[in-house]
């Protein structure tokens, strides 16, 4: 990668470089905003005015150590991008963030409502919007970007989000239309407020959709495409969730199997 003339002519401190670098990154607007936020809050105060080449691994380890695990992980990823790109431009000879171990992040399964639970709840004027999200697996930004023209032939054609592109290439997808399209406001605050008393979030409606696909016997690889997951393992984490009613249904199914087996054996004895 070529070194820009401005980079060559400056004693390159981290702020100078980030100002030049971030607009050049081939990432979505949302990702860029996340990068900028992490840099401004956690990296700039410590290393912003420091020459790139003088930033050490020990410095980064110390500033990361006081952050919560999720924040530490994101900030480390931003630092890795900055110093990786600086190396590509021959501004530094070593990436001080490269060998820093990311924290282990334990993500507990978030609560969600099954469609059976959600479908009987009354959210007033927002009911149709909440149900549309739960029946089509749209991220809220994708729902905001949908137009009537995107819905035809009994299908919802998802190809963009409010920020521009979908989260990943796999986000471009088509799903069956299961309820009328109500249109969505830019802000999800009203929906979030209505869902909060039930202990769930707007994003949890995607888990409702995934669980509905599982309950409908949709194969996990097909479900991954319908969810817009680039990695089916993400979908599989939801598919492996077992709710209490499933255990009860399994017990009934096992009892029915045992009774049927006993009756079959009895019938065979009679026949012989």
NORKA-V5187 format. One record per residue. N is the residue number from 0. RES is the residue in three letters. PSI is psi in radians with two decimals (* if undefined). D_CENTER is the distance of its C-alpha to the mean C-alpha in whole Angstrom. Layout:
n-><N;N>
res-><RES;RES>
psi-><PSI;PSI>
d_center-><D_CENTER;D_CENTER>
//
This chain:
n-><0;1;2;3;4;5;6;7;8;9;10;11;12;13;14;15;16;17;18;19;20;21;22;23;24;25;26;27;28;29;30;31;32;33;34;35;36;37;38;39;40;41;42;43;44;45;46;47;48;49;50;51;52;53;54;55;56;57;58;59;60;61;62;63;64;65;66;67;68;69;70;71;72;73;74;75;76;77;78;79;80;81;82;83;84;85;86;87;88;89;90;91;92;93;94;95;96;97;98;99;100;101;102;103;104;105;106;107;108;109;110;111;112;113;114;115;116;117;118;119;120;121;122;123;124;125;126;127;128;129;130;131;132;133;134;135;136;137;138;139;140;141;142;143;144;145;146;147;148;149;150;151;152;153;154;155;156;157;158;159;160;161;162;163;164;165;166;167;168;169;170;171;172;173;174;175;176;177;178;179;180;181;182;183;184;185;186;187;188;189;190;191;192;193;194;195;196;197;198;199;200;201;202;203;204;205;206;207;208;209;210;211;212;213;214;215;216;217;218;219;220;221;222;223;224;225;226;227;228;229;230;231;232;233;234;235;236;237;238;239;240;241;242;243;244;245;246;247;248;249;250;251;252;253;254;255;256;257;258;259;260;261;262;263;264;265;266;267;268;269;270;271>
res-><UNK;UNK;UNK;UNK;UNK;UNK;UNK;UNK;UNK;UNK;UNK;UNK;UNK;UNK;UNK;UNK;UNK;UNK;UNK;UNK;UNK;UNK;UNK;UNK;UNK;UNK;UNK;UNK;UNK;UNK;UNK;UNK;UNK;UNK;UNK;UNK;UNK;UNK;UNK;UNK;UNK;UNK;UNK;UNK;UNK;UNK;UNK;UNK;UNK;UNK;UNK;UNK;UNK;UNK;UNK;UNK;UNK;UNK;UNK;UNK;UNK;UNK;UNK;UNK;UNK;UNK;UNK;UNK;UNK;UNK;UNK;UNK;UNK;UNK;UNK;UNK;UNK;UNK;UNK;UNK;UNK;UNK;UNK;UNK;UNK;UNK;UNK;UNK;UNK;UNK;UNK;UNK;UNK;UNK;UNK;UNK;UNK;UNK;UNK;UNK;UNK;UNK;UNK;UNK;UNK;UNK;UNK;UNK;UNK;UNK;UNK;UNK;UNK;UNK;UNK;UNK;UNK;UNK;UNK;UNK;UNK;UNK;UNK;UNK;UNK;UNK;UNK;UNK;UNK;UNK;UNK;UNK;UNK;UNK;UNK;UNK;UNK;UNK;UNK;UNK;UNK;UNK;UNK;UNK;UNK;UNK;UNK;UNK;UNK;UNK;UNK;UNK;UNK;UNK;UNK;UNK;UNK;UNK;UNK;UNK;UNK;UNK;UNK;UNK;UNK;UNK;UNK;UNK;UNK;UNK;UNK;UNK;UNK;UNK;UNK;UNK;UNK;UNK;UNK;UNK;UNK;UNK;UNK;UNK;UNK;UNK;UNK;UNK;UNK;UNK;UNK;UNK;UNK;UNK;UNK;UNK;UNK;UNK;UNK;UNK;UNK;UNK;UNK;UNK;UNK;UNK;UNK;UNK;UNK;UNK;UNK;UNK;UNK;UNK;UNK;UNK;UNK;UNK;UNK;UNK;UNK;UNK;UNK;UNK;UNK;UNK;UNK;UNK;UNK;UNK;UNK;UNK;UNK;UNK;UNK;UNK;UNK;UNK;UNK;UNK;UNK;UNK;UNK;UNK;UNK;UNK;UNK;UNK;UNK;UNK;UNK;UNK;UNK;UNK;UNK;UNK;UNK;UNK;UNK;UNK;UNK;UNK;UNK;UNK;UNK;UNK;UNK;UNK;UNK;UNK;UNK;UNK>
psi-><2.39;2.56;2.19;2.68;-0.64;-0.68;-0.70;-0.58;-0.17;2.58;1.76;1.79;2.98;-0.75;-0.80;-0.81;-0.77;-0.68;-0.64;-0.69;-0.90;-0.74;-0.29;-0.26;2.39;1.26;2.88;2.85;-0.68;-0.78;-0.73;-0.70;-0.69;-0.75;-0.85;-0.73;-0.79;-0.71;-0.84;-0.66;-0.67;-0.48;-0.76;-0.82;-0.47;-0.73;0.07;-0.71;0.14;2.49;2.32;-0.81;-0.29;-0.10;2.28;2.81;-0.71;-0.69;-0.85;-0.73;-0.76;-0.70;-0.48;-0.51;-0.50;-0.04;2.62;2.72;-0.83;-0.76;-0.70;-0.74;-0.86;-0.74;-0.68;-0.73;-0.67;-0.76;-0.70;-0.72;-0.81;-0.89;-0.47;-0.79;-0.57;-0.67;-0.70;-0.52;0.17;0.55;-0.42;2.82;-0.18;2.46;1.87;-0.26;-0.22;-0.73;0.12;2.21;2.28;2.67;2.68;2.22;2.02;1.98;1.96;2.46;2.17;2.56;2.54;2.82;2.42;2.85;-0.64;-0.69;-0.73;-0.66;-0.32;-0.02;2.52;1.99;0.42;-2.36;-0.30;0.01;-0.81;-0.58;-0.77;-0.73;-0.63;-0.78;-0.72;-0.44;-0.12;-0.12;0.37;2.42;2.66;-0.72;-0.60;-0.69;-0.69;-0.65;-0.23;2.50;2.84;-0.57;-0.28;-0.07;1.92;2.80;0.53;0.33;2.67;2.09;1.85;2.05;0.04;2.97;3.06;-0.47;-0.09;-1.68;2.81;2.89;-0.71;2.99;-0.64;-0.29;-0.36;1.92;2.98;2.31;2.68;2.44;2.08;-0.16;2.76;2.56;2.07;-0.20;2.60;2.45;2.83;-0.57;2.41;0.15;-0.71;-0.75;-0.73;-0.71;-0.69;-0.55;-0.45;-0.74;-0.33;0.08;0.37;2.92;3.00;-0.73;-0.45;-0.29;-0.40;-0.58;-0.61;-0.78;-0.82;-0.72;-0.59;-0.71;-0.76;-0.81;-0.40;0.16;0.49;2.25;2.57;-0.60;-0.63;-0.73;-0.67;-0.72;-0.71;-0.48;-0.32;0.45;2.22;-0.38;1.99;-0.36;-0.52;-0.77;-0.68;-0.56;-0.63;-0.67;-0.47;-0.07;2.38;2.07;2.82;-0.67;-0.48;-0.66;-0.73;-0.73;-0.65;-0.69;-0.77;-0.73;-0.70;-0.72;-0.74;-0.67;-0.77;-0.77;-0.77;-0.73;-0.74;-0.73;-0.66;-0.76;-0.70;-0.69;-0.67;-0.68;-0.75;-0.73;-0.56;*>
d_center-><31;34;34;34;38;37;35;38;40;39;39;35;33;30;29;31;29;26;27;28;25;22;23;24;20;19;15;14;15;12;12;16;16;14;16;19;18;18;21;23;22;23;24;27;29;30;30;30;34;34;35;32;34;35;32;32;30;31;31;27;27;29;27;23;25;25;22;19;17;14;16;18;15;14;18;19;16;18;21;21;20;23;26;25;25;29;30;29;32;34;34;33;34;32;28;28;25;25;26;24;22;19;19;18;15;15;12;14;13;12;15;15;18;19;20;24;23;22;24;27;26;27;25;28;27;23;24;23;20;18;20;19;15;16;18;16;12;11;9;11;12;13;15;17;17;19;23;25;26;23;24;27;28;26;23;20;19;16;16;15;14;15;15;16;14;11;8;10;13;12;11;15;16;18;18;21;22;23;24;25;23;24;22;20;21;19;18;16;19;21;19;17;21;22;19;20;23;21;19;16;13;12;9;11;12;10;11;14;14;13;16;18;18;19;22;23;23;21;20;17;17;18;15;12;14;14;10;10;8;10;11;13;12;9;11;14;13;13;16;17;17;21;22;26;27;26;28;31;31;31;34;35;35;36;39;40;40;42;44;44;45;48;49;49;51;54;54;55;57;59;59;60>
//
